[in-house]
Amino acid sequence: MSNDSGDVRVRRVYDPREDGDGTRVLVDRLWPRGVSKERAAIDRWLKDVTPSDELRSWYHEDRSATRYDAFVDRYRAELADPLHATAVDELVRLVRESGPVTLVTAVKDVPHSHVPVLADHVEHALHHG
């Protein structure tokens, strides 16, 4: 999975690092199983941008399309709380100061995870914040 359309990129941790990745930021709560720190090539690990345990558990109970839409709404609301907002501000700062940032994740279904929501949120903050 690759989304290289802007300042914020998305890759799975199992994919090799690419030259244009810039700063690689792990955006999962847990370290990916079976991946060494060297192979992951992670520069930062921001656990505070991940969905809350409650939201993650709620979403995993029913991964239907309608549940995903509600998950997106609830996660966007969480991104505005002080803890998440501080971590998002760090991502925005990284892009502004260092160039591209690649959000790295171990999730299997990236399009239906928190990662594209986070990428969109950071891009919006960069261009409208």
Disulfide bonds with the S-S distance in Angstrom:
none
